[in-house]
């Protein structure tokens, strides 16, 4: 057995499968555990199982270790296939959203866009999950209206079919979930539905703005216009918080230019 396999065997037996205090040590986590979690030669099912074990004690870890674990999870996104997208979302999405900083938010956005194009030919539900990841980032305090648009090189990597799938999901939320929000008696429930609808709307429009004008006109313009009308009918743009209003203005200016 190679030294790497021996080390992995020891980690499996003594670290990944238990909540030992050894993971709390920054240097050990960064130099030993993190590289093992990020090993590209390992099966993704095994990697996600290990991360799930580590996440159980993440609240006890230091700030540095938590950020390292977040980086490891984000770096897995380009390696995901349609078989693992749902499990990754269930395992890692909430943790990633809660442990971002500015740089990590930008990195996860870039990786999600690449993954969206990668899985667009698979089950549409995979695209919806990727969109949900982006919406989770949108709802974090690190989001900026230009976070998707800033890396200009991404324009070439975005498939209009991915954007269409995200638009379809956004339209469904606006037409169905948002239309029911007035019937919700609990304010927190209404607020959650509105936040989700607003997040999907903004992510959709930001993605659409990245497409070349001719591509946008041919494949999305009509449906995007319908989405805006539906959102207006469902009063999505009424009484917006200042930051939401600023984002809507940014989107409007983008499409006017």
C-alpha positions as CSV (number, residue, x, y, z in Angstrom):
1,X,0.0,0.0,0.0
2,X,1.4,3.4,-1.0
3,X,2.1,6.1,1.7
4,X,-0.8,8.2,0.3
5,X,-3.2,5.2,0.6
6,X,-2.0,4.6,4.2
7,X,-2.6,8.2,5.1
8,X,-6.0,8.1,3.6
9,X,-6.8,4.9,5.4
10,X,-5.8,6.5,8.7
11,X,-7.9,9.6,8.0
12,X,-10.9,7.5,7.1
13,X,-10.6,5.6,10.4
14,X,-9.6,8.5,12.7
15,X,-10.9,11.7,11.2
16,X,-13.5,11.7,8.5
17,X,-15.7,9.1,10.4
18,X,-15.6,10.8,13.8
19,X,-15.7,14.2,15.4
20,X,-12.2,14.2,16.8
21,X,-10.7,17.5,18.0
22,X,-7.8,17.0,15.6
23,X,-9.8,18.8,12.9
24,X,-9.9,22.0,15.0
25,X,-6.1,22.4,14.5
26,X,-5.6,24.9,11.7
27,X,-2.3,23.6,10.4
28,X,-3.4,19.9,10.4
29,X,-6.6,20.8,8.6
30,X,-4.9,23.0,6.0
31,X,-1.9,20.8,5.4
32,X,-3.4,17.3,5.7
33,X,-7.1,17.1,5.7
34,X,-7.9,19.8,3.1
35,X,-5.6,18.2,0.3
36,X,-7.2,14.8,1.0
37,X,-10.7,16.3,0.6
38,X,-9.7,18.0,-2.6
39,X,-7.9,15.1,-4.2
40,X,-9.2,15.0,-7.9
41,X,-8.4,11.3,-8.2
42,X,-11.0,10.3,-5.6
43,X,-14.5,9.3,-6.4
44,X,-16.9,12.2,-5.9
45,X,-19.3,10.1,-3.8
46,X,-16.5,9.4,-1.4
47,X,-15.4,13.0,-1.4
48,X,-18.9,14.3,-0.6
49,X,-19.2,11.7,2.2
50,X,-16.0,12.9,3.7
51,X,-17.0,16.5,3.5
52,X,-20.4,15.6,5.1
53,X,-18.5,14.1,8.1
54,X,-16.3,17.2,8.4
55,X,-19.3,19.5,8.2
56,X,-20.7,17.9,11.4
57,X,-18.0,19.5,13.5
58,X,-17.5,22.7,11.3
59,X,-19.0,24.9,14.0
60,X,-16.1,24.0,16.3
61,X,-13.5,24.8,13.7
62,X,-11.6,28.1,13.5
63,X,-12.4,30.9,11.1
64,X,-9.4,29.9,9.0
65,X,-10.3,26.2,8.9
66,X,-14.0,27.0,8.0
67,X,-12.8,29.3,5.1
68,X,-10.5,26.5,3.9
69,X,-13.3,24.0,3.9
70,X,-15.5,26.5,2.0
71,X,-12.8,26.9,-0.6
72,X,-12.5,23.1,-0.9
73,X,-16.3,22.8,-1.5
74,X,-16.3,25.6,-4.1
75,X,-13.4,24.0,-6.0
76,X,-15.4,20.8,-6.3
77,X,-18.1,22.5,-8.4
78,X,-16.4,22.3,-11.8
79,X,-15.8,18.6,-11.2
80,X,-19.5,17.8,-10.6
81,X,-21.5,15.7,-13.0
82,X,-25.3,15.4,-13.2
83,X,-25.0,12.4,-10.8
84,X,-23.7,14.5,-8.0
85,X,-25.2,18.0,-8.4
86,X,-28.2,17.3,-6.2
87,X,-26.1,15.7,-3.4
88,X,-23.6,18.5,-3.5
89,X,-26.3,21.0,-3.1
90,X,-27.9,19.2,-0.2
91,X,-24.5,18.7,1.5
92,X,-22.6,22.0,0.8
93,X,-24.9,24.8,-0.4
94,X,-26.0,26.1,3.0
95,X,-22.5,25.9,4.4
96,X,-21.0,27.7,1.5
97,X,-23.6,30.5,1.7
98,X,-22.9,31.0,5.4
99,X,-19.1,31.1,5.1
100,X,-18.4,33.4,2.2
101,X,-16.2,36.4,1.8
102,X,-15.9,38.6,-1.2
103,X,-13.3,36.5,-3.1
104,X,-15.1,33.2,-2.3
105,X,-18.4,34.7,-3.5
106,X,-16.9,35.6,-6.8
107,X,-15.3,32.1,-7.1
108,X,-18.5,30.2,-6.5
109,X,-20.3,32.4,-9.0
110,X,-17.8,31.7,-11.7
111,X,-17.9,27.9,-10.9
112,X,-21.7,27.8,-10.9
113,X,-21.8,29.5,-14.3
114,X,-19.4,26.9,-15.7
115,X,-21.4,24.1,-14.2
116,X,-24.6,25.4,-15.6
117,X,-23.3,25.2,-19.1
118,X,-21.9,21.8,-18.4
119,X,-25.1,20.2,-17.2
120,X,-27.5,22.0,-19.6
121,X,-28.0,18.9,-21.7
122,X,-28.9,16.8,-18.7
123,X,-32.1,16.8,-16.5
124,X,-33.5,20.4,-16.3
125,X,-33.7,19.9,-12.6
126,X,-29.9,20.0,-12.5
127,X,-30.0,23.5,-14.1
128,X,-32.5,24.6,-11.5
129,X,-30.2,23.4,-8.7
130,X,-27.3,25.4,-10.2
131,X,-29.6,28.4,-10.4
132,X,-30.5,27.9,-6.7
133,X,-26.8,28.0,-5.8
134,X,-26.5,31.3,-7.6
135,X,-29.6,32.6,-5.8
136,X,-28.1,31.6,-2.5
137,X,-25.1,33.7,-3.3
138,X,-27.4,36.6,-4.4
139,X,-29.0,36.6,-1.0
140,X,-25.7,36.8,0.8
141,X,-24.2,40.1,1.9
142,X,-21.3,39.7,-0.5
143,X,-23.4,40.0,-3.6
144,X,-23.0,43.0,-5.9
145,X,-25.0,43.7,-9.0
146,X,-21.9,43.3,-11.2
147,X,-20.7,40.0,-9.6
148,X,-21.8,37.9,-12.6
149,X,-20.8,40.5,-15.2
150,X,-17.4,41.4,-13.8
151,X,-15.4,38.4,-15.3
152,X,-15.9,39.4,-18.9
153,X,-14.2,36.2,-20.1
154,X,-17.2,34.3,-18.9
155,X,-19.4,35.6,-21.7
156,X,-17.9,33.0,-24.0
157,X,-18.6,30.2,-21.6
158,X,-22.3,30.8,-21.0
159,X,-24.7,28.7,-23.1
160,X,-27.9,30.5,-23.9
161,X,-29.8,27.2,-23.2
162,X,-28.6,27.4,-19.6
163,X,-30.0,30.9,-19.3
164,X,-33.3,29.8,-20.9
165,X,-33.6,27.1,-18.3
166,X,-32.9,29.5,-15.5
167,X,-35.5,31.9,-17.0
168,X,-38.1,29.2,-17.1
169,X,-37.5,28.4,-13.5
170,X,-37.7,32.1,-12.6
171,X,-41.0,32.5,-14.5
172,X,-42.5,29.5,-12.7
173,X,-41.6,30.9,-9.3
174,X,-42.9,34.4,-10.2
175,X,-46.2,33.0,-11.7
176,X,-46.9,30.3,-9.1
177,X,-45.1,30.9,-5.8
178,X,-45.2,34.7,-5.8
179,X,-48.9,34.7,-6.8
180,X,-49.7,32.8,-3.7
181,X,-47.7,35.1,-1.3
182,X,-50.6,37.4,-0.6
183,X,-52.5,34.4,0.8
184,X,-49.8,33.7,3.3
185,X,-50.7,34.8,6.8
186,X,-47.2,34.7,8.3
187,X,-45.1,37.7,7.3
188,X,-41.8,35.7,7.5
189,X,-43.3,33.2,5.0
190,X,-44.3,36.0,2.6
191,X,-40.8,37.6,2.9
192,X,-39.1,34.3,2.1
193,X,-41.2,33.8,-1.1
194,X,-40.5,37.4,-2.2
195,X,-36.8,37.1,-1.6
196,X,-36.6,33.8,-3.5
197,X,-38.6,35.3,-6.5
198,X,-36.5,38.5,-6.5
199,X,-33.3,36.4,-6.4
200,X,-34.3,34.3,-9.3
201,X,-35.5,37.3,-11.3
202,X,-32.2,39.2,-10.8
203,X,-29.9,36.2,-11.5
204,X,-31.9,35.5,-14.7
205,X,-31.6,39.0,-15.9
206,X,-27.9,39.3,-15.0
207,X,-27.2,36.1,-17.0
208,X,-29.3,37.3,-19.9
209,X,-27.3,40.5,-20.1
210,X,-24.1,38.5,-20.6
211,X,-25.3,37.0,-23.9
212,X,-24.3,38.6,-27.2
213,X,-27.1,41.0,-28.4
214,X,-28.0,38.9,-31.4
215,X,-28.1,35.7,-29.3
216,X,-30.3,37.4,-26.6
217,X,-32.7,38.8,-29.2
218,X,-33.1,35.4,-30.9
219,X,-33.4,33.2,-27.9
220,X,-34.5,35.1,-24.8
221,X,-35.8,38.6,-25.5
222,X,-39.5,37.6,-25.8
223,X,-39.5,35.4,-22.7
224,X,-37.4,37.9,-20.7
225,X,-40.0,40.6,-21.5
226,X,-42.8,38.3,-20.4
227,X,-40.9,37.6,-17.1
228,X,-40.7,41.4,-16.4
229,X,-44.4,41.8,-17.1
230,X,-45.3,38.9,-14.9
231,X,-43.1,40.2,-12.1
232,X,-44.7,43.6,-12.4
233,X,-48.2,42.0,-12.2
234,X,-47.3,40.1,-9.1
235,X,-46.0,43.4,-7.5
236,X,-42.4,42.1,-7.1
237,X,-41.1,45.6,-7.6
238,X,-43.3,47.3,-5.0
239,X,-41.8,48.7,-1.8
240,X,-38.3,47.5,-2.6
241,X,-35.5,47.8,0.0
242,X,-32.9,50.4,-1.1
243,X,-30.4,47.7,-2.2
244,X,-33.0,45.8,-4.2
245,X,-34.0,49.0,-5.9
246,X,-30.4,49.8,-6.8
247,X,-30.1,46.4,-8.4
248,X,-33.2,46.8,-10.4
249,X,-31.9,50.1,-11.7
250,X,-28.6,48.5,-12.6
251,X,-30.4,45.8,-14.6
252,X,-32.6,48.3,-16.4
253,X,-29.5,50.4,-17.4
254,X,-27.8,47.3,-18.6
255,X,-30.5,46.5,-21.0
256,X,-30.9,50.1,-22.1
257,X,-27.3,50.4,-23.1
